Amino acid sequence: MSNLELAPSVMRFYGETVNEDSRLRSSADGRMELVRTQELLRRFLPPAPARVLDVGGGTGIHAEWLVKDGYDVTLVDPVPRHVEAASAVCTSVVGDARDLSEPSDSFDVVQLLGPLYHLPDPADRQNALAEAFRVARPGGLVAAAAINRYASLFEHVTYAHLHTDRIHDSVSKILETAVHNGPGFTLSYFHRAEELVAELVAAGLTDVQVFGIEGPAWSLVKAAEQQPGEGPTDELIASAMTAARMAEPYPELLAASSHLLAVGRVPADIDG
């Protein structure tokens, strides 16, 4: 992907096919992801009205609750239709995580809640994190989400087709290579938790912590949603959310979460 272009499958998927906003609002595991992301970020966010740069912010689903919380949010996304939708929520511009137009040391928080998924080249991911580091103020927060390396293993059980040859082979390839480049989704990279932490540390961030967003029981909720009937009960979702919170002190359970969230800080004593 030269000249900072994204893979065509990424642009088609988000520009023409899927509505990411709907996924996070309507599917049971998507709602878990949204609520837990809010919950985790609110532990680390500085008081409003701090400035937040939402890189790869899509249609503004996270910007929306941040603005309601009183934050001054600017959104950057490479998909024009995302930026058009997000402009109703906050200042929104077309841009690339690897080459931000914002000035250095200008935001209290920089969040990348999607870009790292779609940058299989390690150099591209490091450029994105380096740019987040650059535009964050000394002492500022950087938060980056990733898809868990093992998420597809759990997910395709919920669809009851992991045992078929085609899906078995596809998921096996993801487990072996960490890269998905087939139908159903976009060109994507799937992280292990320790790898995500190492990438933030390599970018210069300190006090890095990683969390399983949906926790170890999300696939039970998704499986219930896929079966005939009324879907997962409120009690099942509440129990799965409790499991996510209870799992936080136990890093061995990170491998069972669908998404990971890493947070770190720009050292406060660096020169701007």
C-alpha positions as CSV (number, residue, x, y, z in Angstrom):
1,M,0.0,0.0,0.0
2,S,2.2,2.8,-1.3
3,N,1.5,6.5,-1.1
4,L,-0.5,5.9,2.1
5,E,-3.3,4.2,0.2
6,L,-5.5,1.7,2.1
7,A,-6.2,-1.7,0.7
8,P,-9.1,-1.6,-1.8
9,S,-11.0,-4.2,0.3
10,V,-10.9,-1.8,3.3
11,M,-12.3,1.1,1.3
12,R,-15.0,-1.1,-0.3
13,F,-16.0,-2.7,3.0
14,Y,-16.5,0.6,4.8
15,G,-17.3,2.8,1.9
16,E,-19.9,0.6,0.2
17,T,-20.8,-2.5,2.2
18,V,-21.0,-2.3,6.0
19,N,-22.4,0.3,8.4
20,E,-20.0,0.0,11.4
21,D,-22.3,2.3,13.4
22,S,-25.1,-0.2,13.1
23,R,-23.0,-3.1,14.1
24,L,-22.0,-1.4,17.4
25,R,-25.6,-0.4,18.1
26,S,-27.6,-3.4,17.1
27,S,-25.6,-6.7,17.5
28,A,-25.3,-8.0,21.0
29,D,-21.5,-8.4,21.0
30,G,-21.3,-5.0,19.2
31,R,-23.2,-3.4,22.1
32,M,-20.9,-5.1,24.5
33,E,-17.9,-3.7,22.7
34,L,-19.3,-0.2,22.7
35,V,-20.2,-0.1,26.4
36,R,-17.0,-1.7,27.5
37,T,-14.9,0.6,25.4
38,Q,-16.6,3.6,27.0
39,E,-16.2,2.1,30.4
40,L,-12.5,1.4,29.9
41,L,-11.7,4.8,28.3
42,R,-13.5,6.8,31.0
43,R,-11.1,5.3,33.6
44,F,-8.2,7.1,31.8
45,L,-9.6,10.1,30.1
46,P,-8.6,13.5,31.6
47,P,-11.5,15.8,32.7
48,A,-13.6,17.5,30.0
49,P,-13.3,19.7,28.0
50,A,-9.9,18.1,27.1
51,R,-9.2,17.8,23.3
52,V,-9.6,14.3,21.8
53,L,-8.4,13.3,18.3
54,D,-10.5,10.3,17.2
55,V,-8.3,8.7,14.5
56,G,-10.2,6.2,12.3
57,G,-13.3,7.3,14.1
58,G,-15.8,6.1,11.5
59,T,-19.2,7.7,11.5
60,G,-18.6,9.2,15.0
61,I,-20.1,6.6,17.3
62,H,-17.4,7.1,19.9
63,A,-17.1,10.9,19.2
64,E,-20.8,11.1,20.0
65,W,-20.5,10.0,23.6
66,L,-17.3,11.9,24.1
67,V,-19.0,15.1,22.9
68,K,-21.9,14.4,25.2
69,D,-19.4,14.0,28.1
70,G,-18.1,17.5,27.2
71,Y,-15.0,16.7,25.3
72,D,-13.7,18.8,22.3
73,V,-13.4,16.1,19.6
74,T,-11.9,16.1,16.2
75,L,-12.4,13.1,14.0
76,V,-10.1,11.8,11.2
77,D,-11.1,8.9,8.9
78,P,-10.1,7.8,5.4
79,V,-13.6,7.0,4.2
80,P,-15.5,10.0,2.9
81,R,-18.9,8.7,3.7
82,H,-17.8,8.2,7.4
83,V,-16.5,11.8,7.6
84,E,-19.8,13.1,6.1
85,A,-21.8,11.3,8.7
86,A,-19.5,12.2,11.6
87,S,-19.6,15.9,10.7
88,A,-23.0,16.1,12.3
89,V,-21.3,15.1,15.6
90,C,-18.0,17.0,15.6
91,T,-15.3,18.5,13.5
92,S,-14.4,15.8,10.9
93,V,-11.8,15.5,8.2
94,V,-10.6,12.9,5.7
95,G,-7.2,11.7,6.6
96,D,-4.9,8.8,7.2
97,A,-3.6,7.6,10.6
98,R,-0.1,7.3,9.2
99,D,0.2,10.9,8.2
100,L,-2.0,13.2,10.3
101,S,-2.3,16.9,9.4
102,E,-2.8,18.0,13.0
103,P,0.1,19.9,14.7
104,S,2.4,18.3,17.2
105,D,1.5,18.4,20.9
106,S,-2.0,19.5,20.2
107,F,-4.4,16.9,21.8
108,D,-4.8,15.6,25.3
109,V,-6.1,12.3,24.0
110,V,-5.5,10.4,20.7
111,Q,-7.5,7.3,20.1
112,L,-7.0,4.7,17.3
113,L,-10.0,2.4,17.8
114,G,-9.8,0.9,14.3
115,P,-6.7,1.8,12.2
116,L,-4.4,-0.9,13.6
117,Y,-6.8,-3.6,12.4
118,H,-6.2,-2.7,8.7
119,L,-2.5,-2.1,8.6
120,P,-0.9,-5.6,8.2
121,D,2.6,-4.0,7.5
122,P,4.3,-3.5,10.9
123,A,5.9,-0.3,9.5
124,D,2.5,1.1,8.8
125,R,1.3,0.4,12.3
126,Q,4.4,2.0,13.8
127,N,3.8,5.1,11.6
128,A,0.3,5.3,12.9
129,L,1.4,5.0,16.5
130,A,4.3,7.5,15.9
131,E,1.8,10.0,14.6
132,A,-0.5,9.5,17.6
133,F,2.5,10.1,19.8
134,R,3.5,13.2,17.9
135,V,0.1,15.0,18.0
136,A,-0.5,14.1,21.7
137,R,0.7,16.5,24.3
138,P,3.4,15.5,26.8
139,G,1.6,13.5,29.5
140,G,-1.3,12.8,27.0
141,L,-3.2,9.6,26.6
142,V,-3.0,7.3,23.6
143,A,-5.6,4.5,23.3
144,A,-5.4,1.9,20.5
145,A,-7.8,-1.0,19.8
146,A,-6.9,-4.3,18.1
147,I,-8.7,-7.4,17.0
148,N,-7.5,-10.4,19.0
149,R,-5.5,-13.0,17.2
150,Y,-8.0,-15.7,18.3
151,A,-11.2,-13.9,17.8
152,S,-12.1,-15.6,14.5
153,L,-11.7,-19.0,16.2
154,F,-14.4,-18.1,18.7
155,E,-16.6,-16.2,16.3
156,H,-16.9,-18.9,13.7
157,V,-18.0,-21.4,16.3
158,T,-21.0,-19.0,17.0
159,Y,-21.9,-19.3,13.3
160,A,-21.7,-23.2,13.7
161,H,-19.5,-23.6,10.6
162,L,-15.9,-23.7,11.9
163,H,-16.0,-27.5,11.1
164,T,-16.5,-26.9,7.4
165,D,-13.4,-27.2,5.3
166,R,-13.5,-23.6,3.9
167,I,-13.9,-21.9,7.2
168,H,-11.5,-24.2,9.0
169,D,-8.8,-23.4,6.4
170,S,-9.5,-19.7,6.6
171,V,-9.3,-19.5,10.4
172,S,-6.2,-21.7,10.5
173,K,-4.5,-19.3,8.2
174,I,-5.4,-16.4,10.5
175,L,-4.0,-18.3,13.5
176,E,-0.8,-19.0,11.6
177,T,-0.2,-15.6,9.9
178,A,-2.2,-13.1,11.9
179,V,-3.5,-11.8,8.6
180,H,-7.0,-12.1,7.1
181,N,-7.2,-11.4,3.4
182,G,-10.4,-13.2,2.2
183,P,-14.1,-12.8,1.8
184,G,-16.5,-11.6,4.6
185,F,-14.2,-8.9,6.0
186,T,-11.3,-6.7,4.9
187,L,-7.6,-7.1,4.8
188,S,-6.9,-7.2,8.5
189,Y,-4.2,-7.8,11.1
190,F,-5.0,-9.7,14.3
191,H,-2.9,-9.0,17.4
192,R,-1.8,-10.9,20.4
193,A,-2.1,-8.9,23.6
194,E,1.7,-8.9,24.3
195,E,2.3,-7.8,20.7
196,L,0.0,-4.8,21.0
197,V,1.7,-3.7,24.2
198,A,5.1,-4.0,22.6
199,E,4.0,-1.9,19.6
200,L,2.9,0.9,21.9
201,V,6.1,0.7,24.0
202,A,8.2,0.8,20.8
203,A,6.4,4.0,19.8
204,G,7.7,5.6,23.0
205,L,4.5,5.3,25.2
206,T,4.8,4.5,28.9
207,D,2.6,3.0,31.5
208,V,1.0,0.8,28.8
209,Q,-1.8,-1.5,29.9
210,V,-4.0,-3.8,27.8
211,F,-7.6,-5.0,28.4
212,G,-9.9,-7.5,26.9
213,I,-12.8,-5.4,25.8
214,E,-15.6,-7.9,25.6
215,G,-14.0,-10.4,27.9
216,P,-14.0,-14.2,27.8
217,A,-17.8,-14.8,27.5
218,W,-18.7,-12.6,24.5
219,S,-18.9,-15.6,22.1
220,L,-21.6,-17.2,24.3
221,V,-23.7,-14.0,23.8
222,K,-23.1,-14.0,20.1
223,A,-23.9,-17.7,19.8
224,A,-27.2,-17.1,21.5
225,E,-27.9,-14.3,19.0
226,Q,-27.3,-16.6,16.1
227,Q,-29.7,-19.3,17.2
228,P,-33.4,-19.3,16.4
229,G,-35.6,-17.5,19.0
230,E,-35.4,-14.2,20.9
231,G,-31.7,-14.1,21.2
232,P,-29.5,-13.5,24.3
233,T,-31.4,-12.5,27.4
234,D,-30.5,-9.3,29.4
235,E,-29.3,-11.6,32.2
236,L,-26.8,-13.4,29.8
237,I,-25.4,-10.1,28.5
238,A,-25.1,-8.8,32.1
239,S,-23.2,-11.9,33.1
240,A,-20.9,-11.7,30.1
241,M,-20.2,-8.1,30.9
242,T,-19.4,-9.0,34.5
243,A,-17.1,-11.8,33.3
244,A,-15.2,-9.1,31.2
245,R,-14.7,-7.0,34.4
246,M,-13.7,-10.0,36.5
247,A,-11.2,-11.2,34.0
248,E,-9.2,-8.0,33.9
249,P,-6.6,-9.0,36.6
250,Y,-5.9,-12.3,34.7
251,P,-3.8,-11.7,31.5
252,E,-4.2,-15.3,30.5
253,L,-7.8,-14.6,29.7
254,L,-7.0,-11.8,27.3
255,A,-6.8,-14.4,24.5
256,A,-10.5,-15.1,24.8
257,S,-11.7,-11.5,24.1
258,S,-12.8,-10.4,20.7
259,H,-11.1,-7.0,20.8
260,L,-8.2,-5.6,22.9
261,L,-7.7,-2.1,24.1
262,A,-4.2,-0.8,25.0
263,V,-3.7,2.6,26.7
264,G,-0.4,4.4,27.3
265,R,0.9,7.9,27.9
266,V,3.3,10.2,26.2
267,P,6.1,10.9,28.7
268,A,5.5,14.2,30.5
269,D,9.1,15.3,30.4
270,I,9.7,15.1,26.6
271,D,10.6,18.1,24.6
272,G,7.7,19.2,22.3
